[in-house]
Amino acid sequence: MTEFLIWLVAALGAVGGVVLGRAWGRVEGKRQGKREAECDAMEETIGKVERGRDAVRDGRAGGDDTAQRLRRNDGRW
């Protein structure tokens, strides 16, 4: 009888370990996914800022004075 209880406890421990391992893996996967999404969003934001700065630099270096640039952009509004 004690041998049966030992096997039963060992089997329950093995099943519990598998269940705990899967749950832990799922939580870690979600956490990793959130980190990757945050990193991707930050890289996208940095790219947008750089493109905006390039656009401003190119727009101001077009050779026009401020008044001419204002007249040209007035129709776009």
C-alpha positions as CSV (number, residue, x, y, z in Angstrom):
1,M,0.0,0.0,0.0
2,T,2.8,2.5,0.8
3,E,4.4,1.7,-2.5
4,F,1.2,2.6,-4.3
5,L,1.0,5.9,-2.3
6,I,4.6,6.7,-3.3
7,W,3.8,6.1,-7.0
8,L,0.7,8.2,-6.7
9,V,2.5,11.1,-5.1
10,A,5.3,10.9,-7.7
11,A,2.7,10.9,-10.5
12,L,0.8,13.8,-9.1
13,G,4.1,15.7,-8.6
14,A,5.0,15.0,-12.3
15,V,1.6,16.2,-13.5
16,G,1.8,19.2,-11.3
17,G,5.2,20.1,-12.6
18,V,4.0,19.9,-16.2
19,V,1.0,22.1,-15.5
20,L,3.1,24.6,-13.6
21,G,5.7,24.6,-16.3
22,R,3.1,25.3,-19.0
23,A,1.5,28.1,-17.0
24,W,4.9,29.7,-16.3
25,G,5.8,29.5,-20.0
26,R,2.6,31.1,-21.0
27,V,3.1,34.0,-18.6
28,E,6.7,34.5,-19.7
29,G,5.6,34.4,-23.4
30,K,3.0,37.1,-22.8
31,R,5.6,39.2,-20.9
32,Q,8.1,38.8,-23.7
33,G,5.5,39.7,-26.3
34,K,4.7,42.9,-24.4
35,R,8.4,43.8,-24.3
36,E,8.8,43.2,-28.0
37,A,5.7,45.3,-28.7
38,E,7.0,48.2,-26.6
39,C,10.4,48.0,-28.3
40,D,8.8,48.0,-31.7
41,A,6.6,50.9,-30.8
42,M,9.6,52.8,-29.5
43,E,11.6,52.1,-32.7
44,E,8.6,53.3,-34.8
45,T,8.3,56.5,-32.8
46,I,12.0,57.2,-33.2
47,G,11.7,56.6,-36.9
48,K,8.7,59.0,-37.2
49,V,10.7,61.7,-35.2
50,E,13.7,61.3,-37.5
51,R,11.5,61.5,-40.7
52,G,9.8,64.6,-39.3
53,R,13.1,66.2,-38.6
54,D,14.3,65.4,-42.1
55,A,11.1,66.9,-43.6
56,V,11.6,70.1,-41.6
57,R,15.2,70.3,-42.5
58,D,14.5,69.7,-46.2
59,G,11.5,72.1,-46.2
60,R,13.6,74.9,-44.7
61,A,16.6,74.3,-46.9
62,G,14.5,74.6,-50.1
63,G,16.0,78.0,-50.8
64,D,12.8,79.9,-50.2
65,D,12.5,82.7,-47.7
66,T,10.0,82.5,-44.9
67,A,7.3,84.6,-46.6
68,Q,7.5,82.5,-49.8
69,R,7.2,79.3,-47.8
70,L,4.2,80.7,-46.0
71,R,2.5,81.6,-49.3
72,R,3.2,78.1,-50.7
73,N,1.8,76.3,-47.7
74,D,-1.2,78.6,-47.3
75,G,-3.2,76.8,-50.0
76,R,-2.5,73.4,-48.3
77,W,-4.4,74.3,-45.2
